[in-house]
Amino acid sequence: MKNNNISILGAGLIGSLLGVYLRKRGLNVSIFEKRSDNRNDQYKEEGRSINMALSHRGWKALEKVGLKEKIEPLAIPMYGRRVHDEHGRTSFLPYGKDQQAIYSISRGKFNQILLEEAEKEGAQLFFDHKCVDVNIYTHQIKFLLPDEEVKRVASDVIIGADGAYSSLRHAMQKQVRFNFSQEYISHGYKELTIPPNAEGEFAMDPNALHIWPRGNFMLIALPNPDKSFTCTLFLPFEGTKVCFDKIHDQRDVESIFKTYFDDAFDMMPHLTSEFFKNPTSALININCYPWVKNQCVLIGDASHAMVPFYGQGMNSGFEDCDILDDLLAKFGTTSWELVLEKFQKIRKPDTDAVCQLALENFIEMRDSVSDPKFQIRKKIEAKLHELYPKEWIPLYTMVTFTSIPYTEAYAQGKLQDLIMNKIMADPLITQNWDKLDYEDIINQVETAKAV
Ligand SMILES: Cc1cc2nc3c(=O)[nH]c(=O)nc-3n(C[C@H](O)[C@H](O)[C@H](O)COP(=O)(O)OP(=O)(O)OC[C@H]3O[C@@H](n4cnc5c(N)ncnc54)[C@H](O)[C@@H]3O)c2cc1C
């Protein structure tokens, strides 16, 4: 088998960036996308988040192919969470130190630029090509075109970057010993907007991720370059006092917003019409293995779709591209079998860890952040990190602002959690947190690591 012709299924964020990477390695790359070419349209895909948080792992992968400078002007830094309580009071929780930030970026524009870069590098783009089947043994891909025409393409390597409902994964699922599980969580989401204010300015501080945590549900808002905010409302689908199933009309929407998100309500003139126009979308976690069969490989959401509560889905997918590229650099583009085998072995434990972190972080976002003790906990961790930057790195920092493998971050985070739980059990901690013996805490970490 020759190894030069690569077909990427899906021209989303991961497929497009991977196209750039593989062209830079001199391979013949074709990218097949089921959607039409809407690069000149105002992009908004129904029901999908229109802005997202880009952080260290994503930036690193972009920088490696020279795209960081191109993307920077599109990104708005968010230095922390601005937490809104039920009375409209806010408090600010920094994400890290030294002005560390995550960056709000519009999915549509970002995707468009990555695709253009892939094309500029020489990738061939095929829109309106819906992959409906892949023969993993003959390497034939079957596409359905808009007029019901069927097209077949053969390829040396097939990469499924076609998202959570991947067609390549579907073909792999027919194989024996392919493990697959999916879980829809009890909550769904709906996107809403806070437009610019009457002066045409941001209605709130643009350099924060705004969050209205309300126990079992929450609202968040991320800034856009046009001075609006995209809000995402996360609610249970059914079974609780506040859930999507119980919202039937304008009165229901207004009543929920006035009760729980009053300060946001005042900034949302189109709330009701948007609420009933925009879809309610589900959130899925996908776990599968192996990712590789006969030079076909899954990447990004196709292999590890996760819930969005750590802001790592896209970032981890970009890191997939970075790691795959390192392996191609090391073993060469003619050794795909070896490269892909190593890729899945290295990457699977890490993406399992980040999927788990994403599930766990939902509780922190919707509940804990509003607890004053949680804020003290964060202050203690920040101080530990300031005094002992190598010995104590808060979990959020490891995941978001470093390339420490997710498995290591997860294990270290659990160890730190145990120590913090003990510290927080002190009933006087709110008064005494600044007088703790920080050296002793670090000694406890070192002892626990040695065990
Ligand atoms: C509400 C929400 C908020 C999020 N926020 C963040 C965030 O802040 N930070 C972050 O890092 N991640 C975030 N994510 C996760 C992020 O959106 C995904 O991880 C990322 O989009 C995955 O990219 P992908 O290219 O693998 O898949 P997708 O983005 O799903 O792209 C897949 C592409 O394949 C195409 N396709 C699908 N099927 C076929 C087919 N049969 N044939 C041809 N083409 C096909 C699709 O049209 C699409 O273009 C969020 C997700 C959600 C739902």
The ligand as a MOL file (V3000), in Angstrom:
LIG
                    3D

  0  0  0     0  0            999 V3000
M  V30 BEGIN CTAB
M  V30 COUNTS 53 58 0 0 0
M  V30 BEGIN ATOM
M  V30 1 C -21.9870 23.8270 23.7410 0
M  V30 2 C -20.5790 23.4530 23.4210 0
M  V30 3 C -19.5430 24.2890 23.8040 0
M  V30 4 C -18.2210 23.9370 23.5400 0
M  V30 5 N -17.2250 24.7570 23.9600 0
M  V30 6 C -15.9360 24.4060 23.7740 0
M  V30 7 C -14.8900 25.2380 24.2370 0
M  V30 8 O -15.1280 26.2970 24.8120 0
M  V30 9 N -13.6020 24.8380 24.0380 0
M  V30 10 C -13.3020 23.6610 23.4140 0
M  V30 11 O -12.1180 23.3360 23.2830 0
M  V30 12 N -14.2850 22.8560 22.9500 0
M  V30 13 C -15.5810 23.1910 23.1110 0
M  V30 14 N -16.5770 22.3980 22.6350 0
M  V30 15 C -16.2130 21.1410 21.9370 0
M  V30 16 C -15.9220 21.3970 20.4620 0
M  V30 17 O -17.0400 21.9980 19.8510 0
M  V30 18 C -15.6010 20.0860 19.7630 0
M  V30 19 O -14.7080 19.3320 20.5200 0
M  V30 20 C -14.9840 20.3530 18.3900 0
M  V30 21 O -15.8770 21.0670 17.5860 0
M  V30 22 C -14.6280 19.0290 17.7150 0
M  V30 23 O -14.2020 19.2670 16.4160 0
M  V30 24 P -14.2660 18.1220 15.3190 0
M  V30 25 O -13.6950 18.7480 14.0910 0
M  V30 26 O -13.6920 16.8730 15.8630 0
M  V30 27 O -15.8100 17.8270 15.1390 0
M  V30 28 P -16.9970 18.8200 14.5430 0
M  V30 29 O -16.7050 20.1770 14.9980 0
M  V30 30 O -18.2220 18.1570 14.9320 0
M  V30 31 O -16.7330 18.7380 12.9960 0
M  V30 32 C -17.0610 17.5900 12.2510 0
M  V30 33 C -17.2350 17.9830 10.7920 0
M  V30 34 O -17.5190 16.8060 10.0510 0
M  V30 35 C -18.6320 17.0200 9.2090 0
M  V30 36 N -19.2940 15.7180 9.0280 0
M  V30 37 C -20.0270 15.0350 9.9340 0
M  V30 38 N -20.4480 13.8680 9.4170 0
M  V30 39 C -19.9620 13.8150 8.1530 0
M  V30 40 C -20.0750 12.8590 7.1050 0
M  V30 41 N -20.7690 11.7290 7.2550 0
M  V30 42 N -19.4470 13.0960 5.9270 0
M  V30 43 C -18.7380 14.2620 5.7620 0
M  V30 44 N -18.6180 15.2130 6.7120 0
M  V30 45 C -19.2260 14.9910 7.9000 0
M  V30 46 C -19.4760 18.0340 9.9580 0
M  V30 47 O -20.3610 18.7470 9.0950 0
M  V30 48 C -18.4130 18.9260 10.5710 0
M  V30 49 O -18.0210 19.9450 9.6940 0
M  V30 50 C -17.9220 22.7270 22.8640 0
M  V30 51 C -18.9580 21.8980 22.4520 0
M  V30 52 C -20.2750 22.2440 22.7300 0
M  V30 53 C -21.3740 21.3240 22.2910 0
M  V30 END ATOM
M  V30 BEGIN BOND
M  V30 1 1 1 2
M  V30 2 1 2 3
M  V30 3 2 2 52
M  V30 4 2 3 4
M  V30 5 1 4 5
M  V30 6 1 4 50
M  V30 7 2 5 6
M  V30 8 1 6 7
M  V30 9 1 6 13
M  V30 10 2 7 8
M  V30 11 1 7 9
M  V30 12 1 9 10
M  V30 13 2 10 11
M  V30 14 1 10 12
M  V30 15 2 12 13
M  V30 16 1 13 14
M  V30 17 1 14 15
M  V30 18 1 14 50
M  V30 19 1 15 16
M  V30 20 1 16 17
M  V30 21 1 16 18
M  V30 22 1 18 19
M  V30 23 1 18 20
M  V30 24 1 20 21
M  V30 25 1 20 22
M  V30 26 1 22 23
M  V30 27 1 23 24
M  V30 28 2 24 25
M  V30 29 1 24 26
M  V30 30 1 24 27
M  V30 31 1 27 28
M  V30 32 2 28 29
M  V30 33 1 28 30
M  V30 34 1 28 31
M  V30 35 1 31 32
M  V30 36 1 32 33
M  V30 37 1 33 34
M  V30 38 1 33 48
M  V30 39 1 34 35
M  V30 40 1 35 36
M  V30 41 1 35 46
M  V30 42 1 36 37
M  V30 43 1 36 45
M  V30 44 2 37 38
M  V30 45 1 38 39
M  V30 46 1 39 40
M  V30 47 2 39 45
M  V30 48 1 40 41
M  V30 49 2 40 42
M  V30 50 1 42 43
M  V30 51 2 43 44
M  V30 52 1 44 45
M  V30 53 1 46 47
M  V30 54 1 46 48
M  V30 55 1 48 49
M  V30 56 2 50 51
M  V30 57 1 51 52
M  V30 58 1 52 53
M  V30 END BOND
M  V30 END CTAB
M  END
